[in-house]
Amino acid sequence: MLGAAKLIEVLREQANAPRLVVYSDATGDRPRLTMQAGAAGFAARSGEVEGLLETCSDVARGKMVFPFIDVRKMQQDPIQSLSRKERAILEALAQGMSHRDLSKELQISTNTVKFHLSNIYEKLGVKNRTQAIAQFYSSRIARE
């Protein structure tokens, strides 16, 4: 699912992004992870074919279709709320890159780096890079 989540995220960032339905086993957290990644629907392989067709039809009409998901769990890992670019910046930050290093690496201005870091800090509920890096590593440990 990790590979699929990355694919969904990349596709969702495209102009005129397609509305995606994931057709997979509904075991564990797959429906929740699918929703967090940005898919518009989830259909379980164990369901009837008609259920898959209905899900696709509903998504095509603009609805989001998922089995019951405890959305409170979606807020447990704030790292998941970061965009792909924000996660890449946070990872580079955790590797010790300075604002200037990040600017050169990403080919953006240092002000843009500061803007992204401000968004990251806000989403993570932290005040500085040290707290953000600590949260990044604690999230990685929790997923292992």
Backbone as numpy.savetxt, mean C-alpha at the origin, in Angstrom:
# Nx Ny Nz CAx CAy CAz Cx Cy Cz
1.21 -13.11 -2.27 0.39 -11.90 -2.27 1.25 -10.65 -2.27
2.43 -10.71 -1.70 3.27 -9.52 -1.66 3.56 -9.02 -3.07
3.88 -9.94 -4.01 4.13 -9.55 -5.38 2.90 -8.94 -6.02
1.74 -9.53 -5.74 0.48 -9.01 -6.29 0.18 -7.63 -5.74
0.43 -7.42 -4.46 0.18 -6.12 -3.85 1.03 -5.04 -4.51
2.27 -5.34 -4.78 3.15 -4.38 -5.46 2.64 -4.09 -6.87
2.20 -5.15 -7.57 1.68 -4.97 -8.92 0.43 -4.09 -8.91
-0.47 -4.35 -7.97 -1.69 -3.54 -7.86 -1.32 -2.09 -7.62
-0.38 -1.87 -6.70 0.02 -0.51 -6.36 0.61 0.21 -7.57
1.46 -0.48 -8.32 2.07 0.12 -9.51 0.99 0.46 -10.54
0.06 -0.46 -10.76 -1.01 -0.21 -11.73 -1.91 0.92 -11.28
-2.20 1.02 -9.99 -3.08 2.07 -9.47 -2.47 3.46 -9.63
-1.15 3.55 -9.71 -0.49 4.84 -9.83 -0.44 5.34 -11.28
-0.88 4.52 -12.23 -0.86 4.90 -13.64 -2.01 5.85 -13.95
-1.81 6.67 -14.96 -2.91 7.51 -15.45 -3.98 6.58 -15.99
-5.24 6.90 -15.76 -6.35 6.04 -16.18 -6.19 4.62 -15.65
-5.87 4.52 -14.37 -5.62 3.21 -13.75 -6.83 2.30 -13.90
-6.58 1.03 -14.21 -7.70 0.09 -14.31 -8.25 -0.22 -12.92
-9.52 -0.59 -12.86 -10.14 -1.04 -11.61 -9.88 -2.54 -11.56
-9.21 -2.99 -10.53 -8.75 -4.37 -10.45 -9.59 -5.22 -9.51
-9.84 -6.45 -9.94 -10.49 -7.46 -9.10 -9.47 -8.58 -8.91
-9.22 -8.94 -7.67 -8.31 -10.04 -7.37 -9.14 -11.30 -7.16
-8.75 -12.36 -7.84 -9.42 -13.66 -7.76 -8.42 -14.61 -7.13
-8.63 -14.95 -5.86 -7.63 -15.70 -5.11 -8.29 -16.46 -3.97
-7.48 -17.25 -3.30 -7.94 -17.91 -2.08 -8.20 -16.83 -1.04
-9.28 -16.99 -0.30 -9.66 -15.97 0.70 -9.07 -16.29 2.06
-7.95 -16.96 2.09 -7.33 -17.35 3.35 -6.58 -16.18 3.99
-6.51 -16.21 5.29 -5.75 -15.20 6.02 -6.23 -13.79 5.75
-5.28 -12.92 5.51 -5.56 -11.50 5.32 -5.61 -11.08 3.85
-5.70 -12.03 2.94 -5.64 -11.66 1.52 -6.69 -10.63 1.11
-7.96 -10.78 1.50 -8.91 -9.73 1.10 -8.52 -8.35 1.64
-8.08 -8.27 2.90 -7.68 -6.99 3.50 -6.46 -6.43 2.79
-5.46 -7.27 2.54 -4.25 -6.82 1.86 -4.56 -6.35 0.44
-5.51 -7.04 -0.19 -5.94 -6.65 -1.54 -6.55 -5.26 -1.51
-7.40 -5.01 -0.52 -8.04 -3.70 -0.40 -7.00 -2.63 -0.11
-6.07 -2.92 0.81 -5.04 -1.94 1.15 -4.17 -1.61 -0.04
-3.92 -2.60 -0.90 -3.07 -2.37 -2.07 -3.74 -1.49 -3.11
-5.09 -1.41 -3.05 -5.78 -0.52 -3.97 -6.68 -1.21 -4.98
-6.90 -2.52 -4.84 -7.82 -3.20 -5.74 -9.24 -2.72 -5.47
-10.11 -2.90 -6.44 -11.51 -2.47 -6.29 -12.41 -3.61 -5.86
-11.91 -4.85 -5.95 -12.75 -5.98 -5.56 -11.94 -7.23 -5.31
-12.59 -8.17 -4.64 -11.97 -9.45 -4.33 -13.02 -10.53 -4.50
-12.67 -11.58 -5.23 -13.55 -12.73 -5.38 -12.78 -13.98 -4.98
-13.39 -14.78 -4.13 -12.73 -16.00 -3.64 -12.81 -17.10 -4.68
-11.73 -17.82 -4.86 -11.70 -18.95 -5.79 -12.68 -20.04 -5.38
-12.94 -20.12 -4.09 -13.83 -21.17 -3.60 -15.29 -20.88 -3.91
-15.60 -19.67 -4.34 -16.97 -19.27 -4.65 -17.42 -19.75 -6.02
-18.68 -19.52 -6.29 -19.27 -19.87 -7.59 -18.77 -18.90 -8.66
-18.73 -19.36 -9.89 -18.32 -18.53 -11.01 -19.22 -17.30 -11.13
-20.50 -17.49 -10.83 -21.43 -16.37 -10.89 -21.01 -15.25 -9.92
-20.45 -15.62 -8.78 -19.97 -14.64 -7.81 -18.84 -13.80 -8.38
-17.93 -14.44 -9.10 -16.83 -13.73 -9.75 -17.38 -12.77 -10.80
-18.32 -13.26 -11.62 -18.90 -12.41 -12.66 -19.65 -11.23 -12.06
-20.39 -11.48 -10.98 -21.12 -10.40 -10.31 -20.16 -9.37 -9.72
-19.07 -9.85 -9.13 -18.07 -8.94 -8.57 -17.48 -8.07 -9.67
-17.11 -8.68 -10.79 -16.53 -7.91 -11.91 -17.53 -6.89 -12.45
-18.79 -7.29 -12.55 -19.83 -6.40 -13.04 -20.03 -5.22 -12.09
-20.07 -5.50 -10.79 -20.23 -4.43 -9.79 -19.05 -3.47 -9.82
-17.84 -4.00 -9.94 -16.65 -3.15 -9.99 -16.68 -2.30 -11.26
-17.11 -2.87 -12.37 -17.21 -2.10 -13.62 -18.20 -0.95 -13.49
-19.21 -1.10 -12.61 -20.18 -0.03 -12.38 -19.71 0.95 -11.31
-18.47 0.78 -10.82 -17.91 1.73 -9.87 -17.98 1.34 -8.41
-18.47 0.17 -8.11 -18.55 -0.27 -6.71 -17.25 -0.92 -6.28
-17.06 -0.96 -4.97 -15.97 -1.75 -4.39 -16.62 -2.99 -3.79
-16.05 -4.16 -4.05 -16.66 -5.41 -3.61 -15.62 -6.25 -2.88
-15.86 -6.44 -1.58 -14.97 -7.26 -0.76 -15.80 -8.06 0.22
-15.29 -9.24 0.63 -15.95 -9.96 1.71 -15.77 -9.15 3.00
-16.43 -9.56 4.07 -16.29 -8.81 5.33 -14.81 -8.67 5.68
-14.43 -7.45 5.99 -13.05 -7.14 6.40 -13.15 -6.27 7.64
-12.41 -6.66 8.67 -12.35 -5.84 9.87 -11.40 -4.68 9.57
-11.96 -3.54 9.20 -11.14 -2.41 8.77 -10.27 -1.86 9.90
-10.57 -2.18 11.13 -9.70 -1.74 12.24 -8.31 -2.29 12.07
-8.19 -3.49 11.49 -6.88 -4.09 11.28 -6.08 -3.34 10.23
-6.76 -2.62 9.36 -6.06 -1.89 8.30 -5.23 -0.75 8.88
-5.58 -0.29 10.06 -4.86 0.82 10.67 -3.72 0.35 11.56
-3.53 -0.96 11.72 -2.53 -1.47 12.64 -1.10 -1.23 12.17
-0.85 -1.23 10.89 0.49 -1.01 10.38 0.51 0.24 9.51
0.86 1.38 10.11 0.83 2.63 9.35 1.78 2.64 8.15
2.78 1.78 8.14 3.69 1.72 6.99 2.89 1.39 5.73
1.83 0.59 5.89 1.01 0.20 4.74 0.23 1.38 4.16
0.09 2.46 4.93 -0.63 3.64 4.43 0.25 4.50 3.52
1.55 4.21 3.49 2.47 4.99 2.66 2.37 4.57 1.21
2.56 5.52 0.31 2.61 5.19 -1.11 3.92 4.45 -1.38
4.01 3.88 -2.58 5.22 3.15 -2.95 6.44 4.08 -2.90
6.29 5.31 -3.37 7.40 6.27 -3.37 7.77 6.63 -1.93
6.77 6.83 -1.08 7.04 7.17 0.32 7.76 6.02 1.03
7.36 4.78 0.74 8.06 3.64 1.35 9.50 3.56 0.87
9.72 3.86 -0.42 11.09 3.85 -0.96 11.93 4.93 -0.28
11.34 6.10 -0.07 12.06 7.19 0.61 12.37 6.79 2.04
11.40 6.20 2.73 11.62 5.78 4.11 12.70 4.71 4.19
12.69 3.79 3.25 13.72 2.75 3.24 15.10 3.35 3.01
15.19 4.31 2.09 16.47 4.99 1.83 16.91 5.78 3.06
15.96 6.38 3.73 16.24 7.12 4.96 16.81 6.17 6.01
16.21 4.98 6.10 16.67 3.98 7.07 18.08 3.49 6.75
18.49 3.63 5.49 19.85 3.23 5.10 20.85 4.35 5.33
20.38 5.45 5.91 21.29 6.53 6.28 21.44 7.64 5.27
20.60 7.68 4.26 20.73 8.73 3.25 20.29 10.08 3.82
21.01 11.11 3.45 20.66 12.47 3.85 19.62 13.03 2.89
19.11 14.22 3.21 18.17 14.90 2.31 18.81 15.09 0.93
20.05 15.51 0.94 20.77 15.76 -0.32 20.96 14.46 -1.10
21.32 13.36 -0.39 21.48 12.06 -1.05 20.15 11.61 -1.69
19.07 11.76 -0.92 17.75 11.39 -1.43 17.39 12.22 -2.66
17.70 13.51 -2.61 17.42 14.41 -3.71 18.14 13.96 -4.98
19.42 13.63 -4.85 20.19 13.17 -6.01 19.69 11.82 -6.50
19.46 10.90 -5.59 19.01 9.55 -5.94 17.67 9.56 -6.67
16.73 10.36 -6.18 15.38 10.40 -6.75 15.21 11.46 -7.84
16.27 12.26 -8.05 16.25 13.35 -9.03 15.09 14.31 -8.78
14.98 14.71 -7.51 13.98 15.71 -7.10 14.69 16.74 -6.23
14.05 17.87 -6.00 14.68 18.90 -5.19 14.67 18.50 -3.71
15.53 19.13 -2.93 15.53 18.85 -1.49 14.22 19.31 -0.86
13.60 20.35 -1.40 12.29 20.77 -0.88 11.23 19.69 -1.11
11.31 19.02 -2.25 10.37 17.93 -2.52 10.64 16.76 -1.58
11.89 16.49 -1.28 12.24 15.46 -0.31 11.62 15.82 1.04
11.79 17.07 1.45 11.23 17.52 2.73 9.71 17.39 2.74
9.08 17.70 1.61 7.62 17.57 1.50 7.20 16.11 1.71
7.90 15.18 1.01 7.60 13.75 1.16 7.82 13.29 2.60
8.93 13.73 3.19 9.21 13.32 4.57 8.15 13.85 5.53
7.69 15.06 5.30 6.63 15.62 6.13 5.36 14.76 6.03
5.02 14.33 4.82 3.86 13.46 4.64 4.06 12.11 5.33
5.26 11.58 5.22 5.58 10.30 5.86 5.43 10.43 7.37
6.01 11.47 7.94 5.93 11.67 9.39 4.48 11.78 9.84
3.69 12.51 9.06 2.28 12.68 9.44 1.54 11.35 9.38
1.74 10.59 8.31 1.05 9.30 8.18 1.46 8.31 9.26
2.72 8.37 9.66 3.22 7.44 10.68 2.96 7.96 12.10
2.59 9.23 12.21 2.36 9.80 13.53 3.65 9.99 14.32
4.71 10.37 13.62 6.00 10.58 14.25 6.44 12.02 14.03
7.50 12.42 14.75 7.95 13.81 14.67 9.28 14.00 13.95
10.03 12.91 13.77 11.34 13.07 13.15 11.80 11.79 12.46
12.95 11.90 11.79 13.47 10.76 11.03 13.82 9.58 11.92
14.31 9.82 13.10 14.67 8.72 14.00 13.43 7.89 14.36
12.34 8.56 14.69 11.11 7.85 15.02 10.56 7.12 13.79
10.66 7.73 12.62 10.17 7.10 11.39 10.98 5.84 11.08
12.29 5.92 11.24 13.15 4.77 10.97 12.86 3.66 11.98
12.66 4.02 13.24 12.34 3.02 14.26 11.04 2.31 13.91
10.04 3.06 13.46 8.77 2.46 13.08 8.93 1.57 11.85
9.76 1.99 10.92 10.03 1.21 9.71 10.60 -0.16 10.10
11.62 -0.16 10.97 12.24 -1.43 11.36 11.31 -2.28 12.22
10.54 -1.68 13.08 9.62 -2.47 13.91 8.54 -3.10 13.04
8.12 -2.41 11.99 7.13 -2.97 11.06 7.72 -4.14 10.29
8.96 -4.03 9.87 9.62 -5.13 9.13 9.75 -6.36 10.02
10.11 -6.14 11.29 10.27 -7.26 12.22 8.93 -7.94 12.45
7.86 -7.15 12.58 6.53 -7.71 12.82 6.05 -8.54 11.65
6.44 -8.20 10.42 6.00 -8.95 9.24 6.80 -10.23 9.05
7.96 -10.36 9.67 8.82 -11.55 9.47 8.38 -12.70 10.32
